[in-house]
Amino acid sequence: MKTINRIKELVEAELKELLGPDGGIMDPGMVKFVPHREPASAAPIDSADKDDEATELYRLALKAREATEALIVALDDPLYDDAYEAAYKATMCLRKALNDLKAQGAKPTEEEEVVAPPREDQPYGMTGFLPGTYSGNMAE
């Protein structure tokens, strides 16, 4: 038992020496030149300005999506399968970006709304099929 206590005392002494009186390497102030997140000091953004910014970003994302769709059409050759797949994934990511910007307050015109809303915003998006619709079984 004496040996265990002696080892414990030695470990505690080494830890105290390593950590020092103010916490040592575990002290958050120990690391220098690491920026910490601070609240913004500027005045809050007016919601109308935020909506205008979101709408402008929506238009920019819309142009990017149209460009990727044009790229997909141009890459429609088996020689470019990998590039075609990457462009297709890019256009799907841009669809999500358009929906996210709309959720953030973007107000696109009717012509600019080119993507379907997220699944949870669609009236029948959460179900697999609609009861009473054609199911392919002609015997019913």
N, C-alpha and C positions, 0 to 999 in steps of 0.2 A: 504494500500500500504506500510505503514511503517513496518508492520509485515512481509510482504513478503521480503522486502529488508533486514530486520534484520535476517530472517531465511537464506537468501542467503549468508549474511556475515558470519554467524556462520558455515554454511556448507563449505564455502571457507576456513575459518580459520582452521577447522578440517582437510580438505584435505591437506592444506599446512603443517600442523603439521605431518600428516600421511606420506605424500610423501617426506617431507624434501626438502632441497635445491637442491639435485642432482637427484630427480626423485623418490626416495624412493623405494617402492616395484615394481614400474613400470620400474625402471632402469634395463637395461639388465645386467649390471655388478653387480647387487645386489645379485644374486644367485651365491654362491661360489661352486667351485668344479664341475661345469657342463662343460664337454668337448664341445668345439665348433669345427665344421668341419674346417679344415685348408687344404690348398693345399699341395699335396705331395712335398717333397723336393728332392726326388730321381730323377734320370735321366729318361726321358720317355722310356717306354718299346718299344723295337724294334718290329715291326709288325711281323717279322718271329718268334720271341719268343712268342708273343701273339698267333699266329696261332698254334704253337706247343703245347702251354698250352691248347688251346681250343680243339685241336685234342685229347690230353691225357684225358681231361675231357669228351669228347665225348665217348671215349672208356670205361671210367669208368661208364658213364650213360648207355651205351649199355649193359655192364655186369649186371647192376642193372635191366634193362628192361628184359633181358633174364631170370634173376632169378625170377622176378615177374610173368613172363609168365609161368615158370615151377611151381610156386606156384599156379597159377590159375588152371592149369591142375590137380594138386594134390588135390585141394579143390573142385573138381567137384562132390560134394555130397550135397544133400539138407540139410543135417545136418549143413553144414558150409556156409550157404547162406550169412550171414553177413560178414564173413571173405573173402568169394569169391568176394563180392561186393567191399570191401575195396581194395583187391588186384587188381581188375579190374581198379578201379579209379587210383591206383598207377601206373599201366602200362600206362594209358592214360596221366598222368602227366609226366611220363618219356618220352613219345613220344614228348610232347611239349618241354621238356628240350633238347632232341636231336635236334629238329628243331631250337631251340634258339641257341644252341651251334654251329650249322652249320652256322647260320646267323652271329655269332660272329667270324667266320673265321676258324672253324674246317674243316679239309680236310679228311673226312673218305674215306676208300677204297671202291671199288664197293661192296664188300661183307658186309661191315659195314653199308651200307645205307639200313636200314631195315624198315624205316617209310616213309609214304607218305609225300611230302612237304606240307607246309601250304596251305590252300584253295586258297589264292590269288595267289600262285605260280603255281597252276595247270591250264592247258589250258582251261578246261571247268568247273572249280571249282565253279564259281560264278553263274552259271545258274542252273535251276532246271532240265532241260532235253535238249537233243540235237534235234533240228529240223531234221526231215528226218529219225529218228531212229524208231525202232519198238515201238509202243505205246500201243499194246495190242488189237487194234481195227482191226480185220481182214477184215472189210467191205471196207476199204479205198483202 
